[in-house]
Amino acid sequence: MPTKPQLPERSPRTTGAPTALDGLLVVDFTRVVAGPACTQTLADFGARVIKIENPDGGDDTRAYEHAEIGGESAAYLSLNRNKQDIALDLSVPEACDVARDLIRKADVVVENFSSGVMKKFGLDYEAVAPLNPRLVYCSISAYGRTGPFASRPGFDPITQAESGFMSLNGFADGPAVRTGPPIVDMATGMSACNAILLALLARDRLGRGQHVEVALFDIAMAMTGFYGMAYLINGQNPGRFGNSPSGSPTVGVYEASDGPLYMACANDRLYRRLVVDVLKRPDLITDPQFATRKARSENKELLRATIAAVFASDSLENWVGKMKLANIPVGYLRTVEEGFNAPEARERHRLSKIRHRTAEWVPNIEPPITMSFTTAVDPVAAPLLGEHTEEVLRETLGYDPRRIAELVRKGALGPGKAATST
């Protein structure tokens, strides 16, 4: 049976403690993964993020099928913490007027629509920058907002494939493999967050905002890292190497008698410790076949088989204990269930549960950034579709009940739907 971790209530932060982005207003037109990941980080550290969704179903991730609780999907809950939510049908001119009123007050706008969508609504950077010269406007796309590929839709695995990134993943004798989690989407969200913070720092010095762009293809290409750089230097196309870079026999997965471990013994000093102090096989140093790094590379299959036979002779706990004592990088090869129930997750307080409006509570994975003074805000679960519409219209924009009723009548907040309120 699956074992869900016992999630603790989260301890609240110090009352009145400052946040890094206190007072920052972000208008969030994003959906799916990269954009919401970006704006969630801003929200986690104190920005007020107002997420704008189509009343007809909202963010696509609301319908993702990994798991759901309280009528909300795991994907949506994981990417939209600490945000407010309003529903606007941007095909209705009055809804675009509301969006422009929010943009006038905003410090940051983030959008990841297909090319031309924001321009169609009169909400592109060129249209709104005169309304708010200090605005930082971030566009996230697959291939950029200009050039011959701007109109192409794109998704994480497509850019993994087209950039060369996917060709590095998998085993040499098998096909290229995409990463399980959408790594390019997540890295694009992080880069977009960095770009926004850079633009805000520049605004403080220069007194004006700017348009910043981040493209999934560009991020995927950058993530080829030193393998991409090596190709540019030597012209040799890097291949797949599974769990062992360059086929290294001392980096990768090994099987103990009762389970797998991952070892990263990547230099001569660590290799000597491994074979002498842990494996008790000094012959793997003195034998000319393994005495040097070059010799070990030439005889890597023999060395791997020899090391594998030794690991198979004893238990996982014994090997991990000995390797940690010798200060050799090693880890258990865990499943998600094992990782989320592991002592590292528990002692580092990575998981908690937080209140939710339709579920009694929902799980929460803590932000992976720790700040000693301006800590992350107390987490609030991802909002329901349109949950804060009336509140934002009334309190942020100062609309009176008559104007809100008129927006409802014209369908700006969704066909046949009244505004909702917290």
C-alpha positions, 0 to 999 in steps of 0.5 A: 500500500502507498505510504503518505508522509505524516505532514505537520502543521507549519510553524508560523513565521515571526509576526511583523517580520519583513519580506524581501518583496513586500509592497511589490504588485505582480499581475500574473497572466501565466498558466501551466508551468514555467510562468506560474513557477516564476510568479509563485517564487515572487509570491513566496517572498512577499510580492502580492501576485494577482493571477488572472484566469479565463473563467472558462476552466482557468489554468490548464493545470487545474485539469491535470490528472496526477492527483486531486484534492478538494477539486484541485489538481496536484499540478495546480496546487504545486505552482500557485501558492500565495496568489490571489485569483480573479477571473476575467474573460479577455475577449470582452473589452471591459475585462481588458479595461480591468486588466489595464487598470491593474497594470497601471498599479503594477510593478511587474506583469508576467505573461506566457501566452502564445505570440500575438495574444497579448497584442490582440487584447491591447495588453502587450508591452508596447501598449501598456508601457506608456500607462506605467513607465516603471513597469517590468514586463516579463514574457515567457515563450518557447522561442522568443517574441521576435524572429521566424520562430516566434509564432511556434507553440512550444512545450518543455519536451519539444525544446528538450528534443530540439535543443540537443538537451534530450540527446544527453539523457538515457543510455548509450544503447537506447533512445534519448529520454526526456526528463521525468519532471519538466526540468526546462519549464522549471528552469525557465521559471527560475530564470524568468524570476531572476530576470524580473529581479534584475530589472527591478534592481535596474529600475531602482538605479535608472528610474524606468522599467523594461521588457524582459524575455525568457524562452524555453529553447534558450534555457534548454540549450544553456542547460547542456552546460559543459557538454555543449561547451565541449562540443563547441571546442572540439567539434565532437558530438556528446552522446548519452552515458546513462548514470555514469559520465563518460562511462566512469566505472566509479560514478553511477548506480550499484546494487548492494545485496538488498538495494541500489545506491548511487556513488560519485567517486570522481577523482583519484583521491576518492578512488583510492579511499573507495578501493582501499578503505571501503572495498578492501581491494588494494589490488585495484590500485596496484594492478596496472590495469587500474593504477591510473585514471587512463588505465581505469578508463581503458578497462572500465567494464572490467573494473565496473564488474569487479566493483559490482561483485564486491557491492553485491556481497553486503547490505546497503546500510553497511556500504552506505555507512562505510562510504560516509565514514570515508567521506565518499559521496554516496546516496540511497537511490530512493523512490519519490515515496522513500525520498518524501518519507526520508529523514532529510526531508523530515529534519529539513522541514521540507513538507507541511500541510496548509489550510484550503477552502474546499479541502480541509488541508492540502500538502505543501512543499516548502520553497527551496530558498532559505533567507535568514532575515526576510523569510518566506511568507506563511504559505496560503494554498493555491486559490480557487478559480476567481476566488478573489475577483470581487475583493480585488475589484473593490479593494485594489481598483476601488470599483463600486458595486454598480461597476462590478455589477455592470462587469458581471452583466457584460460577461467580463467575469465569465458568462452567467457568473457573478463575482465571488468573494472571500 
